[in-house]
Amino acid sequence: METKGTPLYRRRLSEEEIIQICKLLVEKNGIRSIERITGHHRDTIGRLLEGLAEHAEKMNEYLITNVGLSPMECDELWSMVKKNRRKLSTMAQLNLKKVMHGSIPV
């Protein structure tokens, strides 16, 4: 688990800043508009986006290789998790948070 002050994804951005950038990306804002909104340079946002994509790719690779899921099953899994996140037990939510923040070695 990340400790307070430890950069998430080895970045100097705080967890709140990373979450804000991710939300803006999901809302289909461009990198330059996110730069204007957050005040972070577009190269910083681009590197964060690359890191997030790399983590997602490694997570899917792990699920396919080690767990034995097909790519379609991975997609269905993430869709189900997104829909039912609030219905998960507290322990499951904590474990999901660990995976989503990249603290589990892949």
N, C-alpha and C positions, 0 to 999 in steps of 0.2 A: 504494500500500500504506500502511496505517496505520502511523505511527511510534509508538514506545512513549510513552505519556503523551497521545497525541492521542485525544480521545474518539471512540468509535465512534458513528456516526449523530449526530454533534454532541451527544452526551450526556455528562454528567459521570460516568456509570457506567463501570467498567472492562469490558474485553472479557469477563473471567471472570464478572462480575456479569450482563451481558447474556445470556451463554450459559446461566447458571443459571436466569434468569427464563424464557428461551425453553424450556428443558427442562421447567420446571414447568408452563408453559402447554401444552406438547405432552402432558404427562401429565394434562391436563384439570383442573388445580388452578384454583380461582377466584382473581380478583385479590386479594380480601381474604386468602385463605389464603397467597398468595404474599407479600403484605405482611407477614404474621406470620412466615413462614419466612425471608425475606431482610432484613427490617427497613427496606425501602424503602416510601415512601408510595404508596398506591394510585393517586394521580394520576400519579406518576412511571412506574409500571408501565403505566398506561393510555396515557400519551403514547408510551412505548416501543412498545407494541403497535400504536398508530396509525402510528408511523413504519415499523415492520416491514411492516404491511399495505400502506402506500403504496409502499414499495420493491418488494414482491412484485408489486403491480399494475403499476408502471412496467416491471418486468422482463418480465412477460407481454406488456404492450403493445408493448415493443420486439421481442420474439420474433414476435409476430403481424404487426406493421407492417413491420419491417425484414428479418426473416428469412423471413417468409412462412408461418409455421406457423398452423394452425387452433387454436382454444382447446382442442380435444380433444388435438391433438398436443402442446401445451404441457403439459397434464396428464400425458400419457404420458411426456413427456421428463423431468419432475420425478420421476415415480415410478421411472423407469429410473435416473436419477442417484442417487436415494436408495438404491436396491437395490445399485447397482454402484460406489458411491463408493470402496470399498477396492481395487477392481480397476483403477482408473484409474492412468495413468502419473503420475509425480511432477509433471511440467509441467501435466498436466490437473488434478491436484488443486490445484496452486497457482492456476491460472486459475479454477477453480471457487470457491476460497476468496475470490478477489477479487470475483467476482460476488455471492457470498452475503453478503459484508460491505459491498456497495454502493460499492466503490471505482471501478467503471467507470461513467462518466456515461451515463445512459439518456436 
